[in-house]
Each structure stands twice: as structure tokens, then as C-alpha cells.
Amino acid sequence: MKKFVLKIVIYLLTLLMFTLGINFTLNSYTRSKSQFDLKKQPKSIVVGHSHPECAFNDSLIQEFKNFSSSGESYFYTYPKLKNIILNNDSIQNIFIEFTNNQISETMDEWIFGEKYMNYRYPKSDAFLEKEQQRILRNNSPAAYLNALSQSKKKQLLRVFKNDFDLTDELGGYLYLKRFNTDSILKYSTDKINMQENTIDSFPVSKLSLYYLRKMIDFCKKQQKKVYLIRSPQHFKCSAMKNEKVFQNILKKEFSDVEFLDFVNFPLKNSEYGDLGHLNYLGAEKFSVWIDFLLKKGLLEKTDKQNFINNYIK
């Protein structure tokens, strides 16, 4: 009986070592072969979730590239941003979306949730730090193992196809054809109260804020100019309820970073896809305006927010 148990243990250990070896080899090979070089070398980039994804039409902004992606948390934006910066010397300015819903504790679901992990992890696996792998493994082991399996399949497919150009997986502008704002407002009974949540009562995602800080520090280390921005939102957007908490975190945790707030940029209901996202009409108006501000020297101004506010009409 002891010999049988010993054989099982040896078999399992061998299988584990083989699996770890395959994982290490595939990740190392993926990192060594992957390409993040952009055909058009932008001077400025924006990253974040669906808000900037729908707001910044980079075809209308000179020397600008949108790398935002719907449902992407800072946890996954961090390794993506590192690779973009390290492989494209032309980039000087990094705009990181920082808006009300990104501080919420629900952002943890965007990291550990099975749906999000299955989509994000295979794209990021080879580039995640050991600490990130441990966080995912410890917080959601079943989802992690499933996502790991999907990642290895994806990596093997890349090896067979010899396809390591990852620039098509970095995100981009979303041409949103949606006109739901009026119907949402018509049936909404939610009244916005910016003082609804006290600072102590609103649960925040400490992990999201931690990786936002890591992105900021990395950009500074690479001697890049980094800015936190907030894209336009409808003034009745329910995510704005935590404004008091949001402003407190901004002041307390990120006072060393310039915050460019575009949330009050004037748009018609027809230029919003919904209360939180611009449709293609709103994005066109906003992006042309952003291009104008950049050409007028926004980033060289001492008081950038005052400069922005003077041009918001």
C-alpha cells in the first residue's frame, strides 16, 4: 500500500513539475516574441475602461492613440501600459481615465470575476507580475485555473501560427451607435445627490487604487508625463453619487498627479449613448475639442484645469 501511495505522489509531483515547466516556457517564449511596436508613433495615449473608449476618437486627434477597453480594470491595464511604453519611444504623454465608478469596490469583480478573468487573463498572463498571479490564484482559484487553461491554448495557437503581433489586442476607440439617454431619463426615478455617501461609508477597491498608483509611478520612472483625466458623463449619471468620496481620494491619494476634468463638457442627450458613455456624435464633438486644446498648448499651461474650464461653453 505504501508503494502504491508513493507512486501516486511521484506521479502527481512529476505532473506538477511538467505543467509548471510548460507554463514557464510558454510565458517566456511569448514575452520574447511579442511585438507591441505601433505603426503610427503617437505622442499621447489614453488608457482606461469604456468611458474613454467611447469618448476619444483618436482619428480626430493629432498624434494621439486610444488604448482603452471596456470592462478593463487597472489591474490588467498596468501590464498593458508597461509594454506599450517600453516599446514605443515616441510616447510622451499618458492620460489615465480616473472616474467615479473606478474607485468602487465592485471593481474587484472586474479583476476576480470569472467572466472578466476568462477574457482578460489569457491576454495578460505572460506579462503579469508574480504578485498579480498570486492575487488571482488566492482570491479566485477555480476561475484562475480555468483562465490559465484558456491562456495556454491561446499561447500554443500563437506559436503554431507564429503570430505575436499583439497591437490588435490593446484596445481602441469604440464607435458607439447608441441613443438610449432620453429613454433612460424618462423611466429613471433615481435622483442624484452628490452628498449621499459619506467618505467612510462608501466601500472602495483598494486593489484598483494600488494598481493605478503603480501605473503612475511606472510612467514617472520612464520620464513620461502622466495625467489623470475624467471623460464627460451626463450630470444625472448614477455613478456620480460618490463624488464626495471620489474627490477625497483624488486629493488624498493622487495629489502628485495633475487631474484634467472634462466631466462637464457640454453635450446634448442625443450625443450620449447612455448616461455614462458618449456615442459617436458626442465623441466627434469632444475629440475635435480635445485636439483643439492640445494644439492650443494645454499641456504646457501652468493651470491646466482653468484653461480647460475657459474653453468649456
C-alpha positions as CSV (number, residue, x, y, z in Angstrom):
1,M,0.0,0.0,0.0
2,K,2.9,2.4,0.8
3,K,4.5,1.7,-2.6
4,F,1.2,2.5,-4.3
5,V,0.8,5.8,-2.4
6,L,4.4,6.6,-3.1
7,K,3.9,6.0,-6.9
8,I,0.8,8.3,-6.8
9,V,2.7,11.0,-5.1
10,I,5.6,10.7,-7.5
11,Y,3.2,10.8,-10.5
12,L,1.4,13.9,-9.2
13,L,4.7,15.7,-8.5
14,T,6.0,14.8,-11.9
15,L,2.8,16.1,-13.5
16,L,3.0,19.3,-11.5
17,M,6.6,19.9,-12.5
18,F,5.8,19.2,-16.1
19,T,2.9,21.6,-16.0
20,L,4.9,24.3,-14.3
21,G,7.7,23.8,-16.9
22,I,5.2,24.2,-19.8
23,N,3.7,27.3,-18.3
24,F,7.2,28.9,-17.7
25,T,8.3,28.0,-21.2
26,L,5.2,29.3,-22.9
27,N,5.2,32.6,-20.9
28,S,8.9,33.1,-21.5
29,Y,8.6,32.4,-25.2
30,T,5.6,34.7,-25.5
31,R,7.4,37.6,-23.8
32,S,10.4,37.2,-26.0
33,K,8.5,37.1,-29.3
34,S,5.6,39.5,-28.6
35,Q,5.5,42.8,-30.6
36,F,4.0,46.0,-29.3
37,D,5.5,48.4,-31.9
38,L,2.9,50.8,-33.3
39,K,2.9,51.6,-37.0
40,K,1.9,55.2,-36.3
41,Q,4.0,56.5,-33.5
42,P,1.8,58.6,-31.2
43,K,2.9,61.4,-28.9
44,S,0.0,60.9,-26.5
45,I,-2.1,57.9,-25.4
46,V,-5.2,57.3,-23.3
47,V,-6.0,54.1,-21.3
48,G,-8.9,53.1,-19.2
49,H,-12.3,51.4,-19.5
50,S,-15.4,52.1,-21.6
51,H,-15.7,55.8,-20.8
52,P,-12.6,56.9,-22.7
53,E,-13.0,54.0,-25.1
54,C,-16.2,55.7,-26.3
55,A,-15.1,59.3,-25.8
56,F,-11.8,59.7,-27.6
57,N,-12.0,59.2,-31.4
58,D,-8.2,59.1,-32.0
59,S,-8.7,59.6,-35.8
60,L,-9.7,63.2,-35.0
61,I,-6.8,63.9,-32.5
62,Q,-3.4,64.5,-33.9
63,E,-0.5,62.2,-32.7
64,F,-2.9,60.5,-30.3
65,K,-3.9,56.9,-29.7
66,N,-6.7,55.4,-27.7
67,F,-5.9,52.1,-25.9
68,S,-8.9,51.9,-23.7
69,S,-11.0,48.8,-23.4
70,S,-14.5,48.1,-22.0
71,G,-14.5,46.5,-18.6
72,E,-10.8,46.7,-18.1
73,S,-9.6,47.3,-14.5
74,Y,-6.3,49.0,-13.6
75,F,-5.0,45.5,-12.6
76,Y,-4.9,44.5,-16.3
77,T,-4.2,47.9,-17.7
78,Y,-1.0,48.0,-15.8
79,P,1.0,45.3,-17.7
80,K,-0.5,46.5,-21.0
81,L,0.6,50.1,-20.4
82,K,4.1,49.0,-19.5
83,N,4.5,47.1,-22.7
84,I,3.2,50.0,-24.8
85,I,5.5,52.5,-23.2
86,L,8.6,50.3,-23.3
87,N,8.2,49.5,-27.0
88,N,7.3,53.0,-28.3
89,D,9.7,55.8,-27.6
90,S,7.5,58.4,-29.3
91,I,5.0,58.4,-26.4
92,Q,5.5,61.4,-24.1
93,N,2.1,61.9,-22.5
94,I,-0.1,59.3,-20.8
95,F,-3.7,60.0,-20.0
96,I,-5.3,57.6,-17.5
97,E,-9.0,57.7,-17.0
98,F,-9.9,58.2,-13.4
99,T,-13.6,58.5,-12.8
100,N,-16.3,57.8,-10.2
101,N,-17.0,54.1,-10.8
102,Q,-13.3,53.1,-10.8
103,I,-13.0,53.6,-7.1
104,S,-15.9,51.4,-6.3
105,E,-15.4,48.0,-4.5
106,T,-17.3,46.5,-7.4
107,M,-14.1,46.9,-9.5
108,D,-12.8,43.9,-7.7
109,E,-15.2,41.8,-9.7
110,W,-13.5,43.1,-12.8
111,I,-10.3,41.5,-11.5
112,F,-11.5,38.2,-9.9
113,G,-14.8,37.6,-11.6
114,E,-14.9,34.5,-13.8
115,K,-16.3,36.4,-16.8
116,Y,-13.7,39.1,-16.7
117,M,-10.8,36.8,-15.9
118,N,-11.6,34.4,-18.7
119,Y,-11.4,37.4,-21.1
120,R,-8.6,39.4,-19.6
121,Y,-6.2,36.8,-18.2
122,P,-5.3,35.0,-21.5
123,K,-4.3,38.4,-22.9
124,S,-2.2,39.3,-19.9
125,D,-0.9,36.0,-18.5
126,A,2.7,36.2,-19.8
127,F,3.1,39.8,-18.7
128,L,1.6,39.7,-15.2
129,E,3.9,40.1,-12.3
130,K,4.3,37.2,-9.8
131,E,2.3,39.3,-7.3
132,Q,-0.6,39.6,-9.7
133,Q,-0.6,35.8,-10.4
134,R,-0.7,35.2,-6.7
135,I,-3.5,37.6,-6.1
136,L,-5.7,35.9,-8.8
137,R,-4.8,32.4,-7.6
138,N,-5.6,33.2,-4.0
139,N,-8.8,35.1,-4.5
140,S,-10.5,33.0,-7.2
141,P,-8.7,29.7,-7.6
142,A,-11.3,27.9,-9.7
143,A,-11.7,30.8,-12.1
144,Y,-7.9,31.2,-12.2
145,L,-7.3,27.6,-13.2
146,N,-9.9,27.8,-16.0
147,A,-8.4,31.1,-17.3
148,L,-4.9,29.6,-17.1
149,S,-6.1,26.7,-19.3
150,Q,-7.5,29.1,-21.8
151,S,-4.3,31.1,-21.8
152,K,-2.1,28.1,-22.6
153,K,-4.4,27.2,-25.5
154,K,-4.1,30.8,-26.8
155,Q,-0.3,30.8,-26.4
156,L,0.1,27.5,-28.2
157,L,-2.1,28.7,-31.0
158,R,0.1,31.8,-31.4
159,V,3.2,29.5,-31.5
160,F,1.7,27.4,-34.3
161,K,0.6,30.5,-36.3
162,N,3.8,32.4,-35.4
163,D,1.5,35.3,-34.7
164,F,3.0,37.5,-31.9
165,D,1.8,40.9,-33.0
166,L,-0.3,42.0,-30.0
167,T,-1.1,45.5,-31.2
168,D,-4.6,44.4,-32.2
169,E,-5.4,43.4,-28.6
170,L,-4.5,46.6,-26.9
171,G,-7.9,48.3,-27.1
172,G,-9.1,51.3,-29.2
173,Y,-11.8,53.8,-29.9
174,L,-15.3,52.4,-29.9
175,Y,-17.7,53.9,-32.4
176,L,-20.8,53.7,-30.3
177,K,-24.1,53.7,-32.2
178,R,-26.4,54.1,-29.2
179,F,-29.1,56.6,-28.4
180,N,-30.6,55.5,-25.1
181,T,-30.2,58.6,-23.0
182,D,-33.7,60.0,-23.3
183,S,-35.4,56.7,-22.7
184,I,-33.2,56.1,-19.6
185,L,-34.1,59.5,-18.2
186,K,-37.8,59.1,-19.0
187,Y,-38.1,55.9,-16.8
188,S,-35.5,56.8,-14.2
189,T,-36.6,57.6,-10.7
190,D,-33.1,58.0,-9.4
191,K,-32.3,61.4,-8.0
192,I,-28.7,62.4,-7.9
193,N,-27.4,63.6,-4.6
194,M,-23.7,64.2,-4.6
195,Q,-23.6,64.1,-0.8
196,E,-25.4,60.8,-0.5
197,N,-22.3,58.8,0.5
198,T,-20.0,59.9,3.3
199,I,-16.3,59.3,3.0
200,D,-16.3,56.5,5.5
201,S,-19.4,54.7,4.3
202,F,-18.6,54.1,0.6
203,P,-16.6,50.9,0.1
204,V,-13.7,51.3,-2.4
205,S,-11.4,48.9,-4.3
206,K,-8.1,49.3,-2.6
207,L,-6.6,46.9,-5.2
208,S,-7.7,49.0,-8.1
209,L,-6.2,52.1,-6.5
210,Y,-3.0,50.3,-5.8
211,Y,-2.5,49.4,-9.4
212,L,-3.4,52.9,-10.5
213,R,-0.6,54.1,-8.3
214,K,1.8,51.5,-9.9
215,M,0.9,52.8,-13.3
216,I,1.6,56.4,-12.3
217,D,4.9,55.5,-10.7
218,F,6.0,53.5,-13.7
219,C,5.2,56.4,-16.1
220,K,7.2,58.8,-13.9
221,K,10.1,56.3,-13.7
222,Q,10.1,56.2,-17.5
223,Q,10.2,60.0,-17.5
224,K,6.8,60.3,-19.1
225,K,4.2,62.9,-18.3
226,V,1.1,61.3,-16.8
227,Y,-2.3,62.8,-16.2
228,L,-5.4,61.5,-14.6
229,I,-8.5,62.5,-16.6
230,R,-12.3,62.2,-16.4
231,S,-14.3,61.8,-19.5
232,P,-17.7,63.5,-20.0
233,Q,-20.7,62.0,-18.2
234,H,-24.3,63.0,-18.1
235,F,-25.0,65.1,-15.0
236,K,-27.7,62.5,-14.0
237,C,-25.3,59.5,-14.2
238,S,-25.8,57.5,-11.0
239,A,-22.1,56.8,-10.8
240,M,-21.6,60.4,-9.8
241,K,-23.3,59.8,-6.4
242,N,-19.9,59.1,-4.8
243,E,-18.5,62.5,-5.9
244,K,-17.6,63.4,-2.3
245,V,-15.6,60.2,-1.8
246,F,-14.1,60.5,-5.3
247,Q,-12.8,64.0,-4.6
248,N,-11.4,63.0,-1.3
249,I,-9.4,60.0,-2.8
250,L,-8.2,62.2,-5.6
251,K,-6.9,64.8,-3.0
252,K,-5.6,62.3,-0.5
253,E,-4.0,59.6,-2.7
254,F,-3.2,61.3,-6.0
255,S,-2.3,64.9,-5.3
256,D,1.0,64.4,-7.0
257,V,-0.7,63.9,-10.4
258,E,-2.4,66.6,-12.5
259,F,-6.1,65.9,-12.9
260,L,-7.8,67.1,-16.0
261,D,-11.6,67.0,-15.6
262,F,-13.7,67.0,-18.7
263,V,-16.8,65.7,-17.0
264,N,-18.8,68.9,-17.6
265,F,-18.1,69.2,-21.3
266,P,-21.5,70.3,-22.7
267,L,-23.3,67.7,-24.8
268,K,-26.9,67.1,-25.8
269,N,-28.7,64.0,-24.7
270,S,-28.6,62.8,-28.3
271,E,-24.7,62.9,-28.1
272,Y,-24.7,60.4,-25.2
273,G,-25.2,56.7,-25.8
274,D,-26.4,56.4,-22.2
275,L,-25.7,58.4,-19.1
276,G,-22.1,57.3,-18.8
277,H,-20.9,56.9,-22.4
278,L,-20.6,59.2,-25.4
279,N,-22.0,57.9,-28.7
280,Y,-20.1,58.6,-32.0
281,L,-21.7,62.1,-32.3
282,G,-20.6,63.1,-28.8
283,A,-17.2,61.5,-29.4
284,E,-16.7,63.5,-32.6
285,K,-17.5,66.8,-30.9
286,F,-15.4,66.0,-27.8
287,S,-12.4,64.7,-29.8
288,V,-12.3,67.7,-32.1
289,W,-12.3,69.9,-29.0
290,I,-9.6,67.9,-27.3
291,D,-7.5,68.2,-30.5
292,F,-8.0,72.0,-30.4
293,L,-7.0,72.2,-26.7
294,L,-3.8,70.2,-27.3
295,K,-2.9,72.4,-30.3
296,K,-3.5,75.5,-28.2
297,G,-0.9,74.2,-25.7
298,L,-3.0,72.7,-22.9
299,L,-0.2,70.5,-21.6
300,E,2.2,73.5,-21.4
301,K,-0.2,75.6,-19.2
302,T,0.5,76.1,-15.5
303,D,-3.2,75.9,-14.6
304,K,-4.5,73.3,-17.0
305,Q,-7.9,73.0,-15.4
306,N,-8.6,76.7,-15.6
307,F,-7.5,76.6,-19.2
308,I,-10.0,73.8,-19.8
309,N,-12.8,75.5,-18.0
310,N,-12.3,78.7,-20.0
311,Y,-13.0,76.7,-23.2
312,I,-16.0,74.8,-21.9
313,K,-19.0,76.6,-23.2
